[in-house]
């Protein structure tokens, strides 16, 4: 079923993307996306722009843009100034060597020295350099690390990461390695003991040719969602179609280790050769399921396309979703939220196939199985730009991701910021249901909060008229409303964002419930009814709808309060509750006059606080007598004083020896219990002898055939002459067993 659904979505998406939704110019205001005009990062064109990094180097929270000019062998640093919407040149770093040739992306930023400042790392054609950030845009060379001999004059890529999750940042170096044949090699560089040293290398794509002029892309993320948080590398390389390579980071705190995992994408059929040339790739959780998805952009026999493989926390790619790209060569893309809806979007930059112009293609994310909506495209009027690198991050610190793009490596042009003002606009009505003269207050919320000048326009969707120009207003007119928020972007152009439509309804019904409080026996059914509305929904204490209709009936197994919501035909709702209670469970137990009993004994069974009795022996009296000859279970079905029917059982055990049991406490307190020295079952032993002695050893009682009824001690007459004390007994049961001796206590109140 899922596969069929994805095929249907794919066919639908192909139809939708056959024609681009727009091919507008900046500034763009469409579908609640507001992108401002291009802002030059570097005032003068770059000689050969090769690298693009955005990071906070000044410690001011506003991020800086780093651009490498390969023609001059320098790294330039620019800061954005929101007040003037311009970039200010801060400083430059002269590369101690040549940046070399090729499409380098070998510049990075990270904390390498533990002082919380962001430092810079980059490569030349022969060395790796780390420059320490001293603050106030002052940098000094910290490390010079020679490149491996077979990497010299090759194209390099750097990816900064805390590889072992310990202390400061580190980096991976990715480059060609011709010592083992044409290919690509990854070397982790570890930061420890005040030095950065290379670890053993990992060579991939051994027969793919070197990097010069090729497209290689590197993404990083915890693919398997391991609790250690260590990030893995994903690498794609357009010289090897249908291939993805993973370097799984399996390091521990004391030992670095990596697994090389190649993955080959299935070609269109078993009879076709690999045909998907991947230009760029990303790891990102597109659909917010806490699993990293695999997103690729590139070319195949049928044209350009985006391919999404849903992540399942493994290094495998299953059930791809193919999204054709109409008319755009994507040189680089990022997966980030640019329209403030908390769903990540696809933002790609590149060249339009049908024209010489360059631009952006934005596929808004939708958090469904199709992942992205049809695209919005923007054409740059500067037709020589041809962007080949993109960074999506919040440069101006207004809470929204901006776009920074660098021109193609062979173009002598500028790097640009595209400010993003795609605020999330939501409206709410409090309350959303109004009754009588009570009005509703409609208010707007911008996320993130905007500080630029704003205009508010509340519209009635039924009439299309303006009803208010304030951030909030009150009304007692039921209707549907939406708000349009206008504000100025840096360029002075106006951005208009609109909220979803909200409804204000009236006439809350009064819901009557009868009976509203009911007490029943455990397991019985309770029935109640509601009136005052057209439809009804009954909800359990856990907020789950359990019944629909005016009459509600349920078996009561515990006391609970249920809620009924009644709705009118216009959508107005009212609520009420019904309390269903249980009578207390009967906790009485059946008592037996003797348990265990001797064979042939008459045992009385009884239980208080019942109104009717049905014993398993057929008796309907409150007390019944049984004469068990073996261990027996007796059942009582009864009605308690609350009218609840129930049943209880008792097991009467049999003592086959009918052993005597001696009770050693006599309490003379008028309660009728323990008033004499009881020796249970002694009457079964004919010819028994019982003797009682006081504490000084004087015999005070001596009898034959002690029976607890007519022959026992002490009698009421004896008690008048006996003092509370400890007495001693000697019992001869007359059956040849040894004498039983002990003491007993006589207590008087």
KAQUI-V586683 format. One record per backbone hydrogen bond with DSSP energy under -0.5 kcal/mol. NH is the residue of the N-H (numbers start at 1). CO is the residue of the C=O. If there is no record, write none. Layout:
# KAQUI-V586683
nh=(NH;NH)
co=(CO;CO)
This chain:
# KAQUI-V586683
nh=(5;6;7;8;9;10;11;12;13;14;15;16;17;18;18;19;21;24;26;27;28;30;33;35;35;36;39;41;42;43;46;49;50;51;53;55;57;63;64;65;66;67;68;69;69;70;70;73;74;75;76;76;77;78;79;80;81;82;84;85;86;88;89;90;91;93;94;95;95;104;105;107;108;110;112;119;119;120;121;122;123;124;125;128;129;130;131;132;132;134;134;135;138;140;142;143;145;146;147;151;152;152;153;154;157;158;159;161;163;165;169;170;171;172;173;174;175;176;177;178;180;180;181;184;185;186;187;188;189;190;190;192;192;195;197;197;199;202;204;208;208;214;216;217;219;221;223;225;229;232;233;234;235;236;237;238;240;242;243;244;245;246;247;248;248;250;250;252;259;261;261;263;265;265;272;277;277;278;279;279;280;282;284;284;286;293;294;295;295;296;297;298;299;300;303;305;306;307;308;309;309;310;310;316;318;321;322;323;324;325;326;327;329;330;331;331;332;334;336;336;338;344;345;346;347;347;348;348;349;350;351;352;353;358;359;360;361;362;363;363;364;364;366;367;371;372;373;376;377;378;379;380;383;385;388;389;391;393;393;395;401;402;403;404;405;406;408;408;411;413;416;417;418;419;419;421;423;424;425;426;426;428;430;434;434;438;440;441;442;442;443;444;445;447;455;456;457;458;459;460;461;461;462;464;465;467;468;473;475;478;479;481;482;484;485;486;486;487;488;489;492;495;497;497;499;502;504;505;505;507;511;512;512;514;518;520;523;524;526;528;529;530;531;534;535;537;538;539;540;543;545;546;547;549;552;554;556;557;560;562;563;564;565;566;566;567;568;571;574;576;578;579;580;580;581;581;583;591;593;597;600;601;603;603;605;606;607;611;612;614;615;616;618;624;626;632;634;636;637;638;638;639;640;641;643;646;648;650;652;652;653;655;656;658;661;663;663;664;666;667;668;668;669;677;678;680;680;682;684;685;686;688;689;690;691;692;693;694;697;700;701;703;705;707;708;719;720;720;721;722;725;727;728;729;730;731;732;733;740;741;742;744;745;746;747;747;749)
co=(1;2;3;4;5;6;7;8;9;10;11;12;13;14;15;16;375;377;379;35;35;33;30;28;33;419;417;415;415;41;413;411;68;68;66;64;55;395;55;78;53;76;51;67;74;48;68;69;69;93;67;74;91;65;88;63;86;80;81;81;81;79;87;77;77;75;92;73;93;102;156;105;121;119;110;110;117;131;108;129;106;127;98;145;122;143;120;130;140;132;138;138;135;132;130;130;128;144;126;148;148;149;125;151;174;105;172;170;161;162;111;161;189;159;187;157;185;155;183;150;177;181;178;204;175;202;173;200;171;188;197;190;195;192;190;195;188;186;184;182;205;211;214;236;234;232;221;222;226;221;247;219;245;217;243;215;237;276;240;263;235;261;233;246;259;248;257;255;248;246;259;244;242;263;269;275;299;276;277;297;297;295;282;293;284;284;309;282;293;307;280;305;277;303;300;298;323;296;321;294;307;308;319;314;316;308;320;306;322;304;324;325;351;328;329;349;349;347;334;345;336;286;336;363;334;345;346;361;332;359;329;357;327;380;350;378;348;376;346;361;362;374;371;371;368;370;364;362;22;360;24;358;381;382;406;406;404;391;402;393;337;393;418;391;416;389;385;386;408;411;405;39;403;37;417;34;421;447;423;424;445;443;441;432;505;435;475;430;440;473;428;471;426;424;486;469;484;468;482;465;459;480;480;460;460;458;458;442;440;476;504;502;459;457;497;455;484;495;453;493;489;487;485;495;483;481;479;432;503;434;509;510;531;529;579;581;556;521;554;552;514;550;512;567;567;565;547;563;544;540;543;538;538;536;528;526;524;555;580;578;539;576;537;564;574;535;572;568;566;564;562;516;560;578;518;579;520;606;604;653;628;598;601;626;624;591;622;639;639;637;619;635;615;605;603;652;650;648;614;636;646;612;644;609;640;638;636;634;632;650;651;597;654;655;680;661;678;662;745;674;666;747;667;713;676;661;678;679;681;682;684;685;732;703;730;701;728;698;694;692;692;690;688;711;711;715;716;717;718;719;746;744;693;742;691;740;689;731;731;739;729;727;664;725;666;745;668)
